[in-house]
């Protein structure tokens, strides 16, 4: 009786393919050290998930649109002629909605709570687009007012902010999808560091089903000295499935600060995160919860 050479051959080929797949995974599961020697590492996966729009979450955001725009976008001055210079930023701009391309949504007012040292404070954040980028103001507990613009930098009650106040406003301003897009206007440098990136703890597991990211480094350009943030380089981790921002990583005094964005909602064509948590080496620094978001015309 002849041996079943066909079955044996198939089994051999299967073993070879499996071995090759494992070898490929090991070859490409390299660790990249984030942000000038940061101890946070992430591993490269072999295959990226395709871009697709996220399903509408169950959470809701109250949104008021003044002067509702038509579906066809129109140019809005010098600002919006610069918002398609960087491919990664342009892709995210389109996924976030119409507020970067149409009239009537130039101002975003977000209301919620900012938790500092375990104590929640009422917060109102106003982000206003202009020809030169964005002006941001933050009111804490109805009293302390922090502001930022690329020309005047960070201020507290009209004076130059320092210490923890400066750190708070800069995190709120820069660790955001808005600044990932609007940083183009300041001539910042964008660099795609890696694609199909997974957390280091995932290793080269073939059954990994968690998020994978594109890692884009953004470095401040020729901002005036007053407008430059303390951290000139940020790493933005963009979810390869949703095309939305999951994390922002910076380095402060040789320590890694990670901002995690979640609670994404979609209302009237606009996508926004409603929760941001900042951690230093896994220890919580501050947390932002948004309950109401309103879009207004800047006219």
GUFI-239349 format. One line per field, with one value per residue: residue in three letters; y, x, z of N, C-alpha, C, O in turn; chain. Coordinates in pm, whole numbers, plus 50000, padded with zeros to 5 digits. Layout:
BEGIN
res = c(ALA:...)
n.yy = c(Y:...)
n.xx = c(X:...)
n.zz = c(Z:...)
ca.yy = c(Y:...)
ca.xx = c(X:...)
ca.zz = c(Z:...)
c.yy = c(Y:...)
c.xx = c(X:...)
c.zz = c(Z:...)
o.yy = c(Y:...)
o.xx = c(X:...)
o.zz = c(Z:...)
chain = c(A:...)
This chain:
BEGIN
res = c(UNK:UNK:UNK:UNK:UNK:UNK:UNK:UNK:UNK:UNK:UNK:UNK:UNK:UNK:UNK:UNK:UNK:UNK:UNK:UNK:UNK:UNK:UNK:UNK:UNK:UNK:UNK:UNK:UNK:UNK:UNK:UNK:UNK:UNK:UNK:UNK:UNK:UNK:UNK:UNK:UNK:UNK:UNK:UNK:UNK:UNK:UNK:UNK:UNK:UNK:UNK:UNK:UNK:UNK:UNK:UNK:UNK:UNK:UNK:UNK:UNK:UNK:UNK:UNK:UNK:UNK:UNK:UNK:UNK:UNK:UNK:UNK:UNK:UNK:UNK:UNK:UNK:UNK:UNK:UNK:UNK:UNK:UNK:UNK:UNK:UNK:UNK:UNK:UNK:UNK:UNK:UNK:UNK:UNK:UNK:UNK:UNK:UNK:UNK:UNK:UNK:UNK:UNK:UNK:UNK:UNK:UNK:UNK:UNK:UNK:UNK:UNK:UNK:UNK:UNK:UNK:UNK:UNK:UNK:UNK:UNK:UNK:UNK:UNK:UNK:UNK:UNK:UNK:UNK:UNK:UNK:UNK:UNK:UNK:UNK:UNK:UNK:UNK:UNK:UNK:UNK:UNK:UNK:UNK:UNK:UNK:UNK:UNK:UNK:UNK:UNK:UNK:UNK:UNK:UNK:UNK:UNK:UNK:UNK:UNK:UNK:UNK:UNK:UNK:UNK:UNK:UNK:UNK:UNK:UNK:UNK:UNK:UNK:UNK:UNK:UNK:UNK:UNK:UNK:UNK:UNK:UNK:UNK:UNK:UNK:UNK:UNK:UNK:UNK:UNK:UNK:UNK:UNK:UNK:UNK:UNK:UNK:UNK:UNK:UNK:UNK:UNK:UNK:UNK:UNK:UNK:UNK:UNK:UNK:UNK:UNK:UNK:UNK:UNK:UNK:UNK:UNK:UNK:UNK:UNK:UNK:UNK:UNK:UNK:UNK:UNK:UNK:UNK:UNK:UNK:UNK:UNK:UNK:UNK:UNK:UNK:UNK:UNK:UNK:UNK:UNK:UNK:UNK:UNK:UNK:UNK:UNK:UNK:UNK:UNK:UNK:UNK:UNK:UNK:UNK:UNK:UNK:UNK:UNK:UNK:UNK:UNK:UNK:UNK:UNK:UNK:UNK:UNK:UNK:UNK:UNK:UNK:UNK:UNK:UNK:UNK:UNK:UNK:UNK:UNK:UNK:UNK:UNK:UNK:UNK:UNK:UNK:UNK:UNK:UNK:UNK:UNK:UNK:UNK:UNK:UNK:UNK:UNK:UNK)
n.yy = c(49881:50222:50499:50792:51034:51283:51392:51402:51584:51816:51864:51915:52146:52315:52330:52458:52706:52801:52822:53015:53232:53281:53351:53583:53747:53764:53893:54140:54236:54464:54682:55024:55303:55560:55907:56054:55866:55768:55549:55412:55169:55050:54788:54676:54572:54331:54362:54625:54746:54823:55160:55287:55437:55512:55350:55518:55624:55534:55737:56085:56419:56744:56980:57292:57446:57729:57926:57712:57530:57472:57156:57163:57254:57566:57796:57938:58181:58241:58045:57793:57726:57606:57367:57120:57039:56840:56496:56304:56469:56587:56369:56307:56545:56537:56321:56411:56592:56882:57116:57226:57317:57448:57729:57869:57702:57774:57826:57647:57551:57395:57228:57102:56893:56925:56726:56763:56662:56483:56636:56762:57026:57273:57335:57537:57537:57720:57719:57889:57931:58096:58305:58259:58024:57905:58026:57976:57953:57889:57845:57799:57672:57896:58115:58136:58218:58085:58125:58071:58147:58142:58365:58508:58323:58134:58242:58355:58494:58717:58754:58622:58275:58033:57740:57496:57594:57667:57415:57283:57429:57397:57120:57084:57233:57134:56850:56727:56658:56882:57045:56871:56892:57174:57248:57252:57505:57658:57589:57352:57048:56738:56390:56062:55803:55528:55258:55045:54983:54828:54780:54729:54522:54343:54197:53954:53821:53617:53618:53868:54127:54389:54755:54904:55135:55436:55616:55944:56197:56526:56828:57141:57439:57748:57908:58209:58294:58329:58182:57917:57582:57409:57148:57060:56858:56612:56293:56151:55909:55741:55575:55293:55175:55342:55590:55797:55994:55835:55848:56079:56147:56281:56418:56511:56661:56435:56237:56034:56148:56060:56115:55998:55959:55923:55803:55893:56068:56122:56379:56539:56525:56585:56473:56401:56370:56290:56243:56273:56149:56211:56072:56015:55803:55596:55699:55891:56223:56434:56474:56504:56561:56599:56737:56896:57026:57287:57437:57735:58022:58208:58463)
n.xx = c(50085:50067:50230:50066:50158:50069:49919:50120:50290:50130:50107:50374:50416:50242:50360:50595:50496:50377:50603:50743:50568:50586:50853:50854:50692:50857:51073:50973:50868:50978:51113:51052:51200:51044:51053:51327:51489:51300:51150:50929:50820:50712:50583:50624:50365:50277:50074:49860:49543:49264:49166:48870:48553:48445:48186:47889:47908:47735:47723:47641:47674:47589:47518:47534:47475:47549:47442:47427:47634:47651:47686:47898:48230:48393:48658:48832:48992:49346:49417:49286:49388:49620:49581:49600:49853:50003:49983:49894:49775:49580:49416:49310:49177:48962:48823:48738:48533:48346:48444:48690:48681:48451:48230:48088:48153:48377:48442:48479:48324:48375:48250:48291:48455:48766:49000:49225:49489:49316:49095:48800:48736:48523:48529:48576:48645:48755:48804:48926:48939:49159:49319:49587:49599:49511:49337:49323:49132:49099:48886:48884:48687:48523:48685:48995:49167:49319:49522:49621:49812:49973:50128:50134:50182:50159:49936:49833:49565:49622:49897:50229:50229:50351:50515:50293:50054:50121:50191:49943:49772:49917:49907:49631:49596:49781:49780:49583:49339:49284:49517:49696:49623:49621:49881:50020:49997:50180:50413:50524:50720:50636:50666:50641:50691:50646:50438:50152:50181:50197:50117:50396:50364:50209:50372:50471:50238:50016:49742:49666:49435:49404:49440:49622:49869:49950:50243:50314:50545:50557:50716:50789:50805:50921:50820:50750:50940:50778:50553:50622:50582:50667:50750:50890:50855:50623:50464:50218:49974:49791:49494:49481:49252:49025:49120:49143:49268:49444:49644:49880:50218:50467:50775:50872:51104:51276:51090:50818:50518:50190:49904:49582:49323:48974:48630:48510:48276:48007:47835:47609:47785:48035:48325:48448:48667:48563:48687:48997:49294:49582:49894:50186:50440:50254:50119:49843:49804:49627:49282:49037:48698:48440:48120:47943:47948:47982:47943:48017:47977:48257:48228)
n.zz = c(50000:49907:50055:50187:50020:49933:50146:50334:50208:50203:50476:50538:50386:50518:50770:50698:50605:50838:50998:50852:50879:51155:51167:51018:51179:51408:51294:51223:51457:51609:51857:51919:52056:52225:52178:52223:52378:52554:52795:52722:52504:52187:51980:51642:51437:51178:50984:50889:50998:50785:50699:50836:50905:51236:51429:51543:51875:52182:52362:52395:52267:52341:52103:51947:51648:51477:51208:51009:50789:50431:50256:50080:50111:50181:50119:50398:50436:50493:50675:50619:50376:50434:50557:50440:50397:50521:50491:50693:50886:50728:50662:50915:50970:50789:50891:51135:51091:50983:51086:51031:50776:50691:50710:51009:51219:51355:51619:51913:52207:52504:52786:53114:53350:53517:53661:53913:54110:54234:54285:54154:53923:53786:53439:53151:52814:52544:52206:51936:51594:51369:51117:51166:51304:51611:51896:52241:52535:52882:53147:53486:53743:53725:53769:53759:53468:53193:52905:52562:52273:51952:51920:52161:52355:52664:52911:53235:53384:53229:53263:53203:53218:53453:53592:53732:53623:53362:53260:53272:53090:52853:52813:52776:52544:52344:52347:52173:51912:51759:51766:51647:51386:51335:51384:51151:51047:51182:51069:51153:51180:51046:51091:50988:51193:51229:51116:51171:51446:51760:52114:52337:52517:52379:52220:51977:51936:51758:51780:51858:51908:51964:51949:51676:51564:51375:51412:51452:51453:51572:51548:51686:51492:51373:51585:51769:52056:52281:52220:52206:52320:52630:52576:52283:52103:52007:52016:51826:51840:51617:51566:51366:51272:51318:51244:51417:51695:51950:52151:52298:52332:52535:52668:52982:53181:53174:53213:53103:52966:52911:52724:52710:52491:52479:52471:52235:52043:51810:51661:51456:51240:51347:51514:51836:52124:52452:52688:52848:52975:53159:53224:53420:53394:53443:53659:53752:53640:53565:53466:53217:53168:52944:52906:52764:52442:52220:51902:51734:51520:51407:51323)
ca.yy = c(50000:50339:50600:50910:51139:51412:51442:51436:51705:51930:51890:51976:52284:52390:52357:52558:52835:52846:52865:53142:53339:53314:53419:53720:53820:53793:53986:54273:54279:54540:54785:55157:55383:55683:56042:56082:55775:55734:55407:55350:55111:54985:54693:54686:54457:54309:54406:54733:54736:54924:55276:55291:55529:55445:55353:55623:55573:55555:55864:56197:56551:56850:57065:57397:57494:57857:57944:57578:57542:57377:57042:57198:57338:57687:57841:58033:58259:58181:57927:57666:57691:57537:57250:56994:57026:56716:56391:56245:56569:56607:56256:56321:56661:56493:56230:56481:56660:56998:57239:57281:57349:57519:57841:57847:57613:57814:57835:57533:57575:57267:57245:56976:56895:56894:56669:56789:56611:56416:56733:56810:57167:57306:57391:57575:57552:57785:57710:57974:57926:58221:58291:58215:57902:57887:58089:57889:58005:57789:57904:57696:57705:58027:58223:58141:58213:58056:58144:58042:58174:58122:58492:58557:58215:58094:58347:58333:58624:58820:58753:58500:58164:57951:57626:57402:57656:57654:57273:57249:57487:57338:56986:57098:57288:57059:56707:56731:56642:57014:57091:56783:56946:57315:57269:57277:57649:57716:57537:57240:56935:56611:56275:55931:55719:55386:55217:54914:54972:54771:54796:54638:54402:54249:54113:53911:53727:53612:53636:54002:54191:54525:54862:54931:55279:55512:55707:56064:56293:56666:56912:57282:57509:57877:57988:58308:58235:58331:58087:57780:57503:57355:57028:57097:56739:56525:56177:56130:55772:55746:55442:55253:55133:55455:55712:55899:56002:55756:55888:56177:56118:56383:56390:56625:56639:56296:56144:56023:56188:56004:56158:55897:56017:55821:55856:55964:56074:56186:56452:56631:56519:56621:56372:56461:56289:56352:56211:56268:56119:56229:55991:56017:55669:55524:55769:55992:56363:56510:56407:56595:56505:56699:56700:56977:57085:57374:57499:57864:58096:58304:58595)
ca.xx = c(50000:50152:50209:49990:50258:50001:49887:50246:50340:50050:50144:50506:50403:50175:50460:50687:50427:50364:50735:50775:50488:50645:50980:50821:50647:50972:51159:50913:50823:51089:51070:51105:51201:50971:51084:51459:51533:51193:51148:50809:50848:50600:50632:50563:50290:50304:49967:49776:49401:49223:49095:48725:48492:48394:48042:47848:47899:47607:47726:47595:47728:47496:47589:47456:47539:47497:47465:47463:47692:47614:47777:48017:48317:48445:48783:48815:49113:49478:49427:49242:49470:49738:49544:49616:49995:50055:49884:49835:49686:49466:49326:49235:49087:48841:48748:48681:48409:48347:48481:48814:48668:48329:48193:47986:48198:48514:48460:48429:48320:48357:48226:48298:48530:48908:49038:49364:49521:49199:48988:48740:48703:48448:48617:48523:48753:48711:48906:48883:49026:49185:49409:49719:49590:49410:49346:49258:49117:49050:48837:48873:48600:48465:48774:49126:49161:49445:49508:49736:49811:50108:50201:50148:50219:50069:49916:49740:49510:49688:50041:50292:50207:50467:50489:50185:49954:50167:50181:49801:49720:49984:49852:49496:49605:49859:49748:49447:49333:49287:49653:49763:49590:49653:50025:50070:49996:50300:50530:50582:50768:50567:50745:50582:50797:50617:50301:50115:50248:50115:50183:50508:50321:50144:50475:50442:50125:49939:49601:49644:49320:49395:49466:49753:49875:50052:50309:50357:50615:50538:50816:50759:50887:50980:50733:50814:50980:50667:50450:50670:50552:50782:50792:50888:50827:50516:50431:50074:49942:49664:49437:49477:49116:48932:49180:49132:49382:49432:49740:49985:50328:50571:50874:50891:51208:51321:50981:50722:50380:50101:49764:49498:49196:48871:48494:48481:48135:47978:47709:47595:47902:48158:48376:48527:48688:48502:48767:49142:49365:49726:49968:50332:50484:50134:50056:49755:49836:49504:49181:48938:48570:48356:47978:47872:48034:47904:48015:47962:48044:48356:48198)
ca.zz = c(50000:49893:50159:50145:50003:49918:50279:50398:50144:50252:50615:50537:50340:50626:50873:50644:50603:50978:51042:50787:50940:51284:51144:50975:51298:51493:51223:51220:51591:51667:51953:51893:52179:52196:52223:52276:52483:52648:52831:52668:52373:52122:51881:51511:51386:51037:50895:50940:50968:50688:50752:50822:50998:51355:51453:51634:52011:52248:52432:52313:52295:52306:52008:51885:51527:51433:51065:50961:50657:50327:50254:50005:50192:50117:50180:50506:50456:50483:50761:50561:50260:50484:50637:50365:50365:50576:50463:50813:50945:50638:50679:51040:50955:50719:50976:51251:51055:50895:51156:50978:50635:50659:50795:51110:51326:51386:51764:51990:52351:52572:52929:53186:53475:53512:53790:53947:54244:54288:54311:54029:53907:53666:53337:53020:52717:52420:52102:51825:51478:51300:51003:51211:51383:51712:52027:52338:52671:52978:53272:53590:53856:53705:53813:53694:53323:53127:52761:52477:52129:51899:51924:52297:52444:52772:53011:53345:53423:53151:53285:53155:53311:53486:53680:53703:53537:53223:53222:53252:52967:52737:52790:52719:52408:52245:52346:52119:51766:51696:51744:51550:51254:51321:51395:51016:51021:51242:50999:51228:51102:51068:51046:51017:51249:51213:51090:51223:51575:51867:52243:52359:52590:52287:52160:51840:51944:51634:51807:51913:51846:52014:51853:51618:51540:51305:51505:51382:51538:51533:51614:51669:51395:51407:51671:51853:52184:52377:52181:52206:52440:52701:52502:52141:52023:52055:51936:51815:51803:51544:51554:51225:51235:51318:51191:51520:51785:52073:52254:52270:52424:52547:52771:53071:53281:53163:53243:52993:52993:52810:52726:52646:52449:52464:52475:52111:52006:51681:51658:51342:51152:51416:51606:51942:52244:52570:52806:52829:53099:53150:53322:53422:53435:53488:53770:53695:53666:53554:53385:53162:53127:52879:52906:52665:52340:52133:51792:51698:51415:51454:51266)
c.yy = c(50124:50439:50721:51029:51276:51474:51485:51566:51828:51967:51958:52122:52371:52426:52465:52696:52890:52897:52997:53257:53380:53390:53563:53804:53859:53898:54127:54320:54349:54644:54918:55238:55519:55803:56052:55996:55744:55585:55338:55297:55049:54901:54707:54558:54444:54372:54514:54705:54845:55040:55256:55380:55453:55450:55463:55567:55600:55685:55976:56325:56653:56951:57166:57450:57623:57877:57814:57585:57443:57266:57072:57292:57457:57729:57943:58100:58178:58053:57799:57630:57612:57403:57118:56971:56893:56605:56334:56341:56591:56493:56270:56437:56619:56399:56299:56555:56781:57123:57299:57326:57432:57632:57799:57759:57648:57816:57712:57566:57442:57292:57108:56992:56857:56849:56687:56746:56551:56507:56783:56960:57185:57372:57427:57604:57611:57782:57785:57968:58065:58198:58234:58091:57905:57970:58005:57961:57897:57862:57791:57749:57847:58142:58227:58125:58194:58068:58103:58090:58162:58249:58540:58449:58188:58206:58302:58469:58739:58830:58620:58391:58085:57830:57539:57462:57645:57510:57235:57302:57424:57196:56994:57146:57186:56909:56688:56707:56776:57060:56998:56835:57087:57345:57294:57427:57715:57665:57424:57126:56809:56499:56147:55838:55571:55367:55079:54885:54918:54792:54693:54509:54300:54156:54080:53809:53734:53637:53773:54072:54336:54628:54858:55075:55317:55607:55824:56158:56434:56750:57058:57348:57640:57965:58096:58245:58229:58225:57943:57707:57454:57234:57058:56980:56657:56408:56156:55989:55769:55604:55406:55207:55252:55579:55826:55889:55926:55809:55999:56157:56231:56340:56518:56589:56491:56194:56148:56059:56135:56057:56055:55957:55906:55888:55935:55956:56145:56250:56548:56639:56556:56513:56437:56361:56361:56321:56205:56247:56134:56148:56015:55884:55593:55585:55885:56133:56449:56438:56509:56519:56617:56649:56776:57040:57161:57434:57628:57925:58194:58443:58689)
c.xx = c(50089:50124:50137:50085:50193:49973:50014:50303:50265:50090:50280:50498:50340:50274:50557:50624:50415:50497:50775:50699:50545:50775:50956:50779:50765:51060:51106:50864:50937:51033:51131:51095:51144:51039:51216:51498:51429:51191:51023:50842:50722:50652:50556:50490:50314:50199:49884:49632:49362:49155:48946:48668:48436:48244:48009:47835:47762:47604:47683:47664:47624:47571:47494:47534:47471:47536:47512:47513:47633:47717:47904:48104:48366:48571:48754:48949:49240:49490:49399:49312:49593:49707:49552:49762:50053:49950:49817:49738:49563:49366:49242:49137:48956:48758:48682:48552:48433:48406:48612:48801:48546:48302:48088:48029:48340:48544:48400:48437:48285:48348:48231:48372:48675:48949:49188:49389:49398:49081:48930:48710:48622:48542:48538:48641:48695:48827:48853:48984:49038:49285:49545:49714:49477:49442:49266:49249:49054:49010:48815:48788:48545:48556:48903:49110:49301:49424:49636:49709:49956:50192:50225:50186:50114:50060:49815:49695:49584:49838:50099:50280:50336:50421:50374:50078:49995:50157:50037:49751:49786:49935:49714:49502:49663:49827:49606:49449:49337:49429:49733:49739:49644:49802:50088:50088:50122:50427:50598:50622:50694:50655:50673:50694:50773:50469:50278:50183:50149:50188:50293:50463:50252:50245:50443:50327:50040:49791:49571:49533:49303:49429:49608:49751:49975:50111:50367:50423:50595:50633:50789:50857:50940:50883:50815:50841:50864:50563:50494:50630:50679:50839:50779:50852:50718:50500:50281:50049:49801:49615:49420:49340:49023:48987:49176:49248:49354:49521:49831:50093:50430:50669:50897:50993:51246:51214:50878:50582:50294:49960:49684:49360:49095:48733:48459:48332:48120:47840:47711:47723:48033:48197:48469:48551:48627:48579:48915:49206:49514:49793:50118:50378:50371:50069:49972:49797:49709:49410:49076:48814:48486:48213:47898:47972:47948:47993:47941:48038:48144:48333:48143)
c.zz = c(50000:50005:50102:50136:49991:50053:50350:50343:50192:50393:50623:50495:50448:50735:50828:50648:50745:51030:50981:50849:51074:51267:51103:51093:51385:51428:51232:51356:51662:51760:51914:52020:52148:52259:52297:52395:52586:52674:52781:52529:52319:52008:51751:51477:51237:50948:50960:50908:50870:50759:50733:50930:51117:51361:51552:51775:52071:52325:52338:52357:52252:52220:51948:51766:51484:51288:51003:50818:50558:50325:50176:50087:50111:50190:50289:50533:50447:50565:50685:50431:50302:50551:50562:50328:50410:50560:50588:50879:50859:50649:50806:51033:50891:50806:51094:51217:50967:50959:51109:50833:50599:50757:50896:51225:51371:51536:51829:52138:52419:52723:52996:53316:53448:53651:53809:54091:54312:54314:54179:54034:53780:53566:53212:52928:52589:52321:51980:51712:51416:51188:51043:51299:51481:51835:52124:52473:52758:53105:53371:53706:53847:53740:53731:53543:53266:52977:52690:52335:52082:51907:52067:52397:52550:52875:53115:53395:53354:53168:53237:53260:53332:53566:53634:53613:53389:53176:53190:53118:52845:52710:52725:52574:52311:52239:52297:51968:51694:51667:51654:51409:51236:51336:51258:50990:51075:51175:51072:51135:51144:51014:51087:51064:51223:51183:51150:51357:51678:52000:52263:52426:52499:52222:52015:51838:51817:51656:51867:51836:51893:51909:51797:51570:51431:51408:51426:51483:51484:51616:51583:51575:51449:51484:51742:51989:52283:52346:52187:52334:52505:52630:52352:52051:52089:51959:51941:51764:51746:51521:51407:51179:51221:51250:51291:51618:51914:52185:52203:52376:52417:52656:52851:53178:53291:53200:53129:53041:52878:52830:52647:52618:52426:52469:52351:52080:51871:51687:51540:51259:51216:51515:51707:52055:52364:52698:52768:52966:53074:53261:53306:53479:53505:53612:53714:53737:53667:53458:53343:53120:53067:52873:52800:52570:52241:52024:51752:51582:51474:51403:51372)
o.yy = c(50134:50460:50750:51112:51375:51593:51589:51649:51932:52084:52047:52209:52486:52538:52551:52793:53008:53000:53082:53365:53499:53483:53654:53918:53973:53984:54223:54435:54300:54690:54924:55240:55587:55802:56059:56048:55697:55505:55217:55374:55002:54936:54745:54449:54537:54430:54498:54647:54952:55023:55213:55396:55342:55540:55498:55473:55679:55740:55961:56338:56648:57001:57130:57493:57626:57848:57806:57641:57343:57279:57012:57398:57450:57702:58026:58080:58064:57962:57707:57518:57557:57334:57014:56892:56838:56619:56317:56301:56613:56516:56247:56428:56662:56397:56251:56578:56784:57226:57414:57367:57483:57629:57707:57741:57562:57807:57678:57605:57384:57367:57009:57092:56770:56924:56634:56789:56567:56461:56842:57013:57120:57455:57356:57687:57558:57836:57750:57997:58142:58086:58168:58057:57909:57984:57966:58022:57824:57932:57699:57856:57912:58257:58313:58029:58276:58027:58100:58076:58170:58242:58606:58479:58215:58259:58222:58549:58845:58906:58519:58411:58073:57819:57512:57391:57616:57486:57163:57226:57402:57157:56920:57104:57156:56847:56640:56733:56785:57107:57042:56823:57117:57455:57351:57469:57816:57695:57402:57109:56776:56510:56125:55799:55497:55449:55005:54777:54959:54820:54582:54401:54184:54048:54164:53723:53841:53673:53794:54076:54398:54594:54814:55130:55244:55671:55806:56193:56458:56744:57094:57319:57645:58083:58077:58153:58133:58181:57854:57762:57457:57217:57078:57001:56634:56420:56145:55953:55791:55522:55477:55201:55261:55663:55940:55788:55948:55814:56013:56151:56272:56240:56620:56497:56432:56076:56253:56008:56162:56046:56028:56000:55805:56011:56033:55849:56216:56183:56629:56747:56559:56465:56516:56275:56483:56367:56141:56319:56076:56156:56032:55855:55535:55529:55967:56158:56527:56353:56590:56423:56719:56534:56725:57100:57106:57477:57629:57884:58254:58534:58805)
o.xx = c(50179:50009:50147:50095:50253:49998:50019:50356:50326:50104:50300:50560:50379:50272:50597:50688:50439:50504:50834:50754:50554:50804:51027:50822:50773:51116:51182:50822:50987:50920:51248:50990:51190:51076:51219:51536:51462:51226:51010:50888:50636:50752:50439:50546:50366:50234:49841:49600:49423:49094:48901:48728:48385:48180:48092:47758:47684:47497:47689:47708:47577:47675:47385:47648:47350:47649:47622:47445:47573:47823:48008:48058:48378:48588:48663:49010:49241:49566:49480:49297:49663:49799:49514:49792:50142:49839:49695:49630:49453:49245:49121:49026:48849:48636:48581:48470:48527:48417:48643:48900:48537:48346:48010:47953:48414:48661:48284:48542:48180:48427:48181:48354:48704:48935:49269:49319:49379:48976:49003:48666:48648:48625:48446:48726:48599:48934:48749:49102:48942:49330:49610:49813:49360:49558:49153:49346:48966:49092:48737:48815:48522:48511:48917:49048:49390:49320:49744:49598:50049:50315:50326:50220:49996:50161:49725:49775:49604:49902:50030:50316:50419:50305:50358:50016:49911:50117:50011:49693:49720:49923:49685:49421:49602:49845:49519:49551:49386:49459:49829:49826:49707:49846:50197:50181:50168:50537:50718:50567:50688:50711:50646:50780:50867:50386:50373:50236:50033:50308:50285:50514:50237:50209:50395:50321:49998:49720:49462:49535:49201:49446:49701:49645:50069:50038:50457:50363:50614:50631:50767:50977:50996:50865:50933:50771:50853:50491:50410:50642:50786:50961:50669:50821:50720:50521:50223:50097:49703:49687:49354:49315:48948:48910:49202:49319:49252:49479:49855:50064:50474:50649:50937:50971:51249:51245:50854:50534:50322:49903:49714:49290:49125:48721:48385:48270:48210:47740:47802:47764:48135:48113:48557:48465:48639:48541:48953:49175:49568:49753:50169:50357:50390:49972:50024:49823:49687:49451:49030:48824:48464:48187:47797:48070:47854:48105:47819:48149:48118:48410:48112)
o.zz = c(50084:50044:49983:50226:50033:50075:50417:50417:50219:50427:50705:50555:50468:50787:50906:50690:50769:51096:51048:50869:51104:51342:51147:51108:51432:51497:51248:51368:51763:51744:51879:52085:52056:52377:52420:52500:52695:52587:52796:52444:52394:51945:51750:51487:51175:50845:51074:50803:50873:50864:50627:51036:51101:51307:51635:51795:52017:52350:52216:52471:52138:52261:51904:51782:51459:51249:50950:50732:50597:50386:50203:50129:49989:50309:50275:50638:50402:50529:50686:50380:50217:50596:50616:50238:50345:50611:50590:50923:50911:50645:50806:51086:50935:50794:51147:51305:50888:50892:51143:50772:50487:50872:50873:51320:51418:51575:51805:52189:52394:52780:52941:53386:53366:53748:53733:54183:54433:54359:54099:54135:53679:53604:53173:52960:52533:52349:51925:51733:51412:51167:50962:51363:51443:51874:52094:52518:52713:53165:53345:53761:53949:53741:53644:53496:53289:52925:52748:52284:52162:51902:52094:52511:52530:52920:53088:53442:53412:53097:53232:53376:53242:53604:53515:53534:53303:53061:53094:53041:52743:52594:52631:52492:52209:52134:52370:51904:51582:51557:51590:51322:51135:51305:51250:50922:51021:51221:51054:51026:51262:50905:51205:50985:51199:51220:51177:51378:51683:52000:52210:52397:52537:52175:51939:51750:51774:51563:51921:51713:51867:51792:51865:51539:51401:51483:51343:51585:51365:51739:51468:51576:51558:51451:51772:52031:52361:52435:52172:52443:52445:52623:52302:51933:52210:51838:52049:51657:51818:51464:51331:51059:51123:51204:51255:51622:51979:52301:52083:52495:52309:52725:52796:53257:53399:53217:53069:53142:52762:52939:52531:52710:52361:52472:52358:52090:51825:51715:51526:51214:51147:51592:51672:52080:52374:52806:52669:53062:52980:53377:53196:53597:53612:53664:53638:53855:53760:53379:53424:53044:53132:52839:52752:52614:52185:52052:51739:51550:51578:51436:51342)
chain = c(A:A:A:A:A:A:A:A:A:A:A:A:A:A:A:A:A:A:A:A:A:A:A:A:A:A:A:A:A:A:A:A:A:A:A:A:A:A:A:A:A:A:A:A:A:A:A:A:A:A:A:A:A:A:A:A:A:A:A:A:A:A:A:A:A:A:A:A:A:A:A:A:A:A:A:A:A:A:A:A:A:A:A:A:A:A:A:A:A:A:A:A:A:A:A:A:A:A:A:A:A:A:A:A:A:A:A:A:A:A:A:A:A:A:A:A:A:A:A:A:A:A:A:A:A:A:A:A:A:A:A:A:A:A:A:A:A:A:A:A:A:A:A:A:A:A:A:A:A:A:A:A:A:A:A:A:A:A:A:A:A:A:A:A:A:A:A:A:A:A:A:A:A:A:A:A:A:A:A:A:A:A:A:A:A:A:A:A:A:A:A:A:A:A:A:A:A:A:A:A:A:A:A:A:A:A:A:A:A:A:A:A:A:A:A:A:A:A:A:A:A:A:A:A:A:A:A:A:A:A:A:A:A:A:A:A:A:A:A:A:A:A:A:A:A:A:A:A:A:A:A:A:A:A:A:A:A:A:A:A:A:A:A:A:A:A:A:A:A:A:A:A:A:A:A:A:A:A:A:A:A:A:A:A:A:A:A:A:A:A:A:A:A:A:A:A:A:A:A)
